[in-house]
Amino acid sequence: MISDDINKKKLIHWIEELSDPAMLQTLQSLKENSETGEDFWDELPEHVKKAISHAKEEADAGLRITHSEVMEQAKKRFLHT
C-alpha cells in the first residue's frame, strides 16, 4: 500500500510538470475512457488490430529480438561501428 501511495505521488508530480500537449491529451483520453468503460481497442482500425495481433503471435512464438539487439543492429547498419 505504501508503495502505491509513493507511485501515485510520483505520477501526480510528473503530470504537474508535463508540458507536452499530446501527452496531456493522451492522459485525458485515458481518464475519459476509464470513466465511461470504453476500450480503446474497439476504436482501432481493423488493420492496426491485425498488426498488433500478428506481432503478439510472433512474440509468443519466440520470434522477437530485444530493444538492445535492435539498437545494436541499427548502429552496425547506419553508423558502421
Residue pairs with C-beta under 8 A, 6 or more apart in sequence:
15 27
18 24
18 27
29 40
32 38
33 39
33 40
41 49
44 52
58 64
65 73
75 81
